Amino acid sequence: MDAAFKRYKSRCDPLNFKDPELLHKFEHNNECHTLDRHPGFYHFSQVLTKSEQIEFTKNLLSEYAKPPHARNLNINGVEIWQTENQTFQQKYKNLQKLRWVTLGYHHDWDTKVYSETSKSKVPDYIFDLAKKAAEKLDKPEVLTKNYTPEACIANLYYPKSTLSAHTDHSEKNFCHPILSYSIGLPAVFLIGGKCRKTVPTAVLLEPGDLVIMSEESRLAFHSVPRILTKKEFPEVCQVYHITDLERKVEEKSEVHEYEQICELLSLARININIRQVF
Ligand SMILES: O=C(O)CCC(=O)C(=O)O
């Protein structure tokens, strides 16, 4: 895992979408994609529409990234995405300090223990995402319709961000899979095995994609060594417009905010990582 992480992180290394040995790019069809080397790893292309991605990002910045939810920036009352009197560049500069937001049981990055005294309500929208995933993966033995999202991490990535190799083992019950949605910029995702030494498979995660990590892959090492930008890889980056929204927005200030969210999604990646803890 570590050698592959270094290789993909290095900007000198060419990425070849046509060579599945180098980077697995799944077809944009309605099928469930799997990898023989990684049982329990499921991938679905473009499950979230652009409209859903834009709406989630708006909710994240205007609502979820504030108390009672938790975020890495522990500055009470300080806005990270002010809507007035700031240019997009000023907002984007501020926002780059925001790396994660937690909903439900707040993940404790140091102790790795979820606590009854550190939690907030999981938004209904996250329940809808879990239901959507269960409908896509028609395998009740892996993901039931009763799956209860109890913890959610929204990870924010900017063009140079990475997430190093780790396993997700803070939860109390590993029978429940991890559900992971991608928004905004595409990324290279490495899925390995139970041991750090297992050679991973590189998978291209495109905006709107859903990954489910279950069974053997539930406790597999994984990482995000690289975010892809529009300048380097226009063919896999989406462009977002306010006209992609499925509802009409008319108020001037709201139009302005949505336009900025669309701009942001060409400069950042958001991952919605959903877990059932118990
Ligand atoms: O960003 C991703 O796709 C993965 C995030 C992740 O691995 C995590 O939150 O544990």
PDBQT file of the ligand as one rigid body, heavy atoms in Angstrom, charges set to zero:
ROOT
HETATM    1  O1  LIG A 301     -12.403   9.944   0.603  1.00  0.00    +0.000 OA
HETATM    2  C1  LIG A 301     -12.602   8.756   0.442  1.00  0.00    +0.000 C 
HETATM    3  O2  LIG A 301     -13.007   8.278  -0.628  1.00  0.00    +0.000 OA
HETATM    4  C2  LIG A 301     -12.331   7.783   1.580  1.00  0.00    +0.000 C 
HETATM    5  C3  LIG A 301     -12.470   8.354   2.956  1.00  0.00    +0.000 C 
HETATM    6  C4  LIG A 301     -12.054   7.390   4.018  1.00  0.00    +0.000 C 
HETATM    7  O3  LIG A 301     -11.348   6.460   3.751  1.00  0.00    +0.000 OA
HETATM    8  C5  LIG A 301     -12.466   7.555   5.423  1.00  0.00    +0.000 C 
HETATM    9  O4  LIG A 301     -13.154   8.510   5.783  1.00  0.00    +0.000 OA
HETATM   10  O5  LIG A 301     -12.104   6.671   6.224  1.00  0.00    +0.000 OA
ENDROOT
TORSDOF 0
